[in-house]
């Protein structure tokens, strides 16, 4: 007969820490594969070329599209814009990341700057938001494979959201203050939690039914063998 005592779960902090780091890294890696094609197809290309000049890294592959919350909200990432001519902005103080200046003081090719009233291309923000939601749906598969237990899904997803808020605030040197950012991030977390928990619960039920069926069969066969032994003895 199987033991009726509950199985003791061993708490392993190093395993949990490695799972948190792995899920965070896999989510960002997934975004790195989704965002560049979307921006390359739907975003304004002159605006993407502007990223090459100001941040010395380029186009649709800029890390700021993953780590800077202002990109998702179509907010400018340049401080100190001064004026605009027919060819573009005449001067600016620079591009900043993590509170440090990483851009240039002037642009040699003004035709590559195509901005309006200090705002970046709004289609870029929608592309990043859609990529984020798609990555959240893919995270369901990662959680299903690596975390497995339904009761841990909520903790891991909320930890991921908290870590991302801290990282994006550090990268942009500003706390996320746009409602659009919170709607997308929390909405993606809700989708991930709901779908991942349902899949994990379904798997546990199927595994429980399979184990129960094996135990029931073994008990039935054992009972039949005892009956046969009793009849043979008689």
FIGUSE-64490 format. One record per residue (C-alpha): x, y, z. Coordinates in steps of 0.2 Angstrom, whole numbers, plus 5000, padded with zeros to 4 digits. Example, Ala and Ser with C-alpha at 12.3 -4.5 7.8 and 13.67 -1.06 7.14 Angstrom:
# FIGUSE-64490
506249785039506849955036
***
This chain:
# FIGUSE-64490
500050005000500750174996501150295010499850425015501150545022501350705011503050715002504250835010504850964998506651015000506951204999508451244988508851424987510151404974508951314963507651454965508951584962509551494946507851474940507451664942508951714933508651594919506851644917507451834916508751794904507751684893506351814892507551954886508351834874506651794867506351984865508052004856507351884842505651964841505952144842507152174827506052094814504552194820505452354820506352314803504652294795503452414803504452554811505152704803506852664796507552844797507152844816508052684818509552744809509552894821509952764835511552724827512152894827511652944845511952784854513352694844512352534843511252504830509552514822508352384827509552284837509852424850509752354868508752504873507252434865507252294878507852384893507252564891505352584896505252754887505552664870503952554873502952714878503552814862504452944874506053034869507652964876508653124872508753264884508953444879508253454861508353634856507653674839507053594822507453644805506853574788508253444789507953394807508453444825509853574824510653524841510453424857511453394872511553204871510853034873510852964891510852784898510952744917511052924920512652944909512853024893513152904879512753004863513553144854513353334855512953364837512353264822513353284806511953214795510353304800509353214787509353054798508453134812506553124810505653174826504153284830504053384846505253274855504353114852504952964844504052854831502452794839502452634828504052584837503252584854501752474847503052354840503952334856502352324866501752184855503452094856503352104875501552024875502151884863503651854873502551834889501451704880503051614875503551624894502151504897503051364888504651404898503751404915502851244910504551154907505651224920504551284935503251144933502351174950500751284948500951364966502651434961502051514944501351674953502951694963504151684948503151794937502951934950504851914954505251934935504152094934504952174949506652134943506252214926505552374934507152384943508252354928507352474916507352604930509152594932509552584913508452744909508852834925507052864928505652764936504252704924502952834925501852794909500252704911500452614895502052534901501152464917499652404907500752304895501952234908500552184920499452124906500852014900501051954918499251914919499251814903500751714908500151674926498451624919499051504905500551434914499551384930498151304919499451204910500351144925498751104935498151004920499850904919499750864938498050804936498550694922500050624931498950594946497650494937499050394929499850354945498150314953497750204939499350104941499050084960497250034958497849904945499149834956497949824971496649734960497949614954498649584972496849554978496549424964498149334968497649324986495949254981496749124970497949074984496449054996495548944983497048834980497348804999495548755001
***
